[in-house]
Amino acid sequence: MTVVHTARDRAVTTLTLDSPANRNALSAVLVGELADALTRCGKDGDVRAVVLTHTGNTFCAGADLRDPPHPDALVGLLRQIVELRKPVLARVTGHVRAGGLGLLGACDIAAASTDATFAFTEVRIGVAPAVISLPLLPRTDPRALARYYLTGERFDAAEAVRTGLLTVTGDDVDEVLAPLLDGLRRASPQGLAETKELLTAKVLETFDRDAAELTALSARLFSSAQAREGMTAFLERRDPAWVV
């Protein structure tokens, strides 16, 4: 079954994550379908901008522990969002966890409803937010990342705006996005592409410098004994052995 759906409205293509069985987790299938959809958007001259959104109450629950993508595939997806010569906007009306926050960091603009929640939960299963740091570290407040990376605690949309993870929040996310999409529709494709290149240059420098190291770190951690305990505990809905 297709887990990424495509729709078009006045030169804006919406890509909808629709994998309710795993709360839109980053499975190998979802990552592959999303990458393919972004490739099509990049080649389509009629696409002015891309909106990334979701069904259900979760935008993305992070890596699918039962069918995880290869770290190289996730790096490739995040880089593809950053490099796409069209603005990519995240539209969030639910929860975002772990790897899902990497998608937000890769997007040029991220909007969420005020009831959305966020958490970097990697440390709680014995790993680290390695690959998703590629777009997040250059764009997000370092003190905030230190707190939320290390504690795994949940935070709200207002805090996500303050830290730079989100661009804007509001009770009605579509109402918030409407003037932004109107602005993009009034902009020239060339102007958008060249401006995005200016804005993402530093982010892509981070990919060039750190992607191989962080991919290796992710692979090492996910194959570790503590990660196996953490993932098993998560799937069994119990505390891992190290909780005191």
KOLFIKE-457579 format. One line per 3 residues: their letters; for each residue x, y, z of C-alpha. Coordinates in pm, whole numbers, plus 32768, in hexadecimal, padded with zeros to 4 digits. Example, Ala and Ser with C-alpha at 12.3 -4.5 7.8 and 13.67 -1.06 7.14 Angstrom:
<rs>
as) 84CE,7E3E,830C  8557,7F96,82CA;
</rs>
This chain:
<rs>
mtv) 8000,8000,8000  8072,8161,7FB4  80D5,821F,80EF;
vht) 811F,8372,804F  8001,841A,7F93  8021,8540,7EA4;
ard) 7F2B,865B,7E5E  7F4A,87A6,7DA3  7EA3,88F9,7DD7;
rav) 7F0D,8A34,7D1F  8077,89CD,7CE8  80A5,8947,7E4B;
ttl) 80D2,87CE,7E6A  8073,872E,7FB4  811E,85E9,8019;
tld) 805B,8538,812C  80F8,842E,8209  7FED,8323,8236;
spa) 8070,81FA,82FA  7F88,81E8,8427  7FF7,808D,8493;
nrn) 8146,8117,8508  80E8,8285,853E  8196,82F2,83FF;
als) 82E3,826D,847B  8410,827F,8396  8404,8122,8303;
avl) 84D3,80BC,81D7  8394,80C9,8106  8328,8223,8178;
vge) 8484,82B7,814A  8497,8223,7FED  833D,829C,7F83;
lad) 8379,83F9,800E  84C7,8412,7F5A  8422,83A8,7E13;
alt) 830A,84A8,7E40  8405,85BF,7E83  84C7,855C,7D4A;
rcg) 8389,8581,7C7D  8346,86D5,7D18  84A5,8746,7CC6;
kdg) 847A,86EB,7B57  831F,8786,7B33  8334,88ED,7ABC;
dvr) 81CC,892B,7B2A  821F,88EE,7C99  826A,8A33,7D4E;
avv) 8283,89A6,7EB0  8253,8860,7F70  818E,882E,80B2;
lth) 81E4,86FE,8186  80C8,8693,826C  8026,855D,8302;
tgn) 7EED,849D,8358  7E93,8441,84BE  7F0C,84DE,8601;
tfc) 8080,84AA,85C0  814E,855C,84B7  8269,8461,84DF;
aga) 82C6,837E,8602  8436,8361,85A0  84E9,822E,851B;
dlr) 841A,80F6,84E8  84C4,8001,85D5  8435,7ED5,851B;
dpp) 8491,7F4B,83BC  8595,805F,83DF  8623,810A,82AC;
hpd) 8795,80EF,826B  8842,8220,8304  88C1,827F,81A9;
alv) 8759,8289,812C  86EE,8370,8246  8817,8455,8209;
gll) 87BB,8458,809A  8652,84B4,80E4  86AE,85D1,81CE;
rqi) 87AB,8658,80D3  86AD,863B,7FBC  85BA,871C,807B;
vel) 86CC,881A,80BD  874E,8813,7F55  85FE,8815,7EA4;
rkp) 85EF,8957,7DD9  8490,899D,7E56  8427,8A00,7FB7;
vla) 83B3,88DF,8091  82C1,892E,81AB  8261,8846,82C9;
rvt) 80F4,884A,8338  80CE,87A6,848D  7F8D,8767,854F;
ghv) 8006,8658,863A  812F,85C2,86EC  8294,85B9,8669;
rag) 839E,84DA,86FE  850F,848B,86C2  8556,8465,854E;
glg) 841A,8521,84F7  84C1,8656,8580  85CF,8628,847B;
llg) 84C6,8655,836E  845D,879D,8410  85C5,880F,8421;
acd) 85FA,87C7,82B0  84C5,888C,8245  84EA,89FC,81EF;
iaa) 83B3,8A60,82B1  8307,8997,83C2  81AD,89E5,844B;
ast) 80EA,892C,8556  7FA5,8947,8613  7FBF,89B0,877E;
dat) 7F67,8854,87FB  8090,87AF,874C  819E,8719,882A;
faf) 830C,86C8,87ED  841B,85EF,888A  8576,856C,8839;
tev) 8547,8412,88D0  8685,836D,884E  8740,8370,899A;
rig) 8624,82AD,8A38  8660,8183,8956  87DB,818D,8968;
vap) 8834,824B,8829  8874,83B6,87C6  87D0,84AC,86D2;
avi) 88F6,8482,85E8  8884,8499,847E  876B,8591,84C5;
slp) 886B,867E,855A  88E2,86CC,83F8  87C5,87C3,83B4;
llp) 8776,880E,8521  88C2,8885,85AF  88EF,89A3,84B4;
rtd) 8789,8A20,84E1  8726,89EC,864B  8787,8A91,8794;
pra) 88AD,89C8,8821  8849,89F1,8990  86ED,8973,8945;
lar) 8775,884B,8882  885D,87F5,89A4  8736,87E9,8A91;
yyl) 8644,8728,89B7  8745,863E,891C  87C7,85D8,8A75;
tge) 867F,85BB,8B35  8590,853A,8A2D  8481,860E,8ACD;
rfd) 834F,8681,8A0F  831E,87EF,89AD  8206,88B3,8909;
aae) 81E1,8979,87C8  8229,8ACB,8867  8376,8A45,88E8;
avr) 83BD,89AC,8793  8394,8B06,86F7  8477,8BA3,87FC;
tgl) 858A,8AA7,87B8  8577,8ACA,863D  84ED,896E,85FD;
ltv) 83A7,8A08,8585  836F,8B46,84BF  8213,8B8F,8541;
tgd) 80F1,8AF9,8603  7F7F,8B41,8625  7E34,8AA3,8685;
dvd) 7DE2,8A69,8514  7F1C,8A02,845A  7E79,8A34,8306;
evl) 7E1F,8B98,8362  7F89,8BCF,83C7  800C,8B3A,8283;
apl) 7F20,8BF1,8198  7FE3,8D3B,8181  812B,8C7E,8165;
ldg) 80AD,8BB1,8040  801C,8CEA,7FA2  8173,8D8B,7FB6;
lrr) 8216,8C5E,7F11  8115,8C5D,7DFA  816A,8DCA,7DB4;
asp) 82DF,8D85,7DA6  839A,8D26,7C69  841C,8BC2,7C50;
qgl) 857B,8C44,7C0C  856B,8D32,7D32  84FB,8C1C,7E1A;
aet) 8606,8B29,7DA3  8726,8C1D,7DC1  86B0,8CA4,7F10;
kel) 868E,8B46,7F9C  87F0,8AFA,7F2C  886C,8C26,7FF3;
lta) 87AD,8BB7,8127  881C,8A4C,8121  898E,8A78,80D1;
kvl) 89FF,8A53,823C  891C,8927,8272  89AE,8875,8145;
etf) 8B0D,88BE,81C3  8AAE,87F8,82FA  8A38,86D5,8222;
drd) 8B7C,86DB,815B  8C53,86E4,8294  8B9A,8601,8387;
aae) 8AAE,8513,82CE  8B9D,83EB,82BB  8C03,8406,8428;
lta) 8A9F,8429,84A9  8A22,830F,83CD  8B2E,822B,845D;
lsa) 8AD4,829B,85BD  8965,824D,8581  89B3,80F2,84FB;
rlf) 8A9B,80A6,8620  899F,8116,8726  8876,8060,868F;
ssa) 893C,7F19,8693  89A8,7F41,87FF  8930,7E77,892A;
qar) 8897,7FA7,89D2  87D3,7FFC,8898  8750,7E99,8884;
egm) 86DB,7EB4,89EC  8646,800B,89B1  8589,7FA5,8879;
taf) 8510,7E62,8919  8495,7F21,8A49  83E3,801B,8969;
ler) 8334,7F0B,88A4  82D9,7E54,89E6  825B,7F99,8A83;
rdp) 8340,7F83,8BB2  8463,804A,8C41  85BA,7FE5,8BC2;
awv) 86AB,7F4B,8CBB  876F,808C,8CF9  864C,815A,8D82;
v) 868E,81AD,8EF2;
</rs>
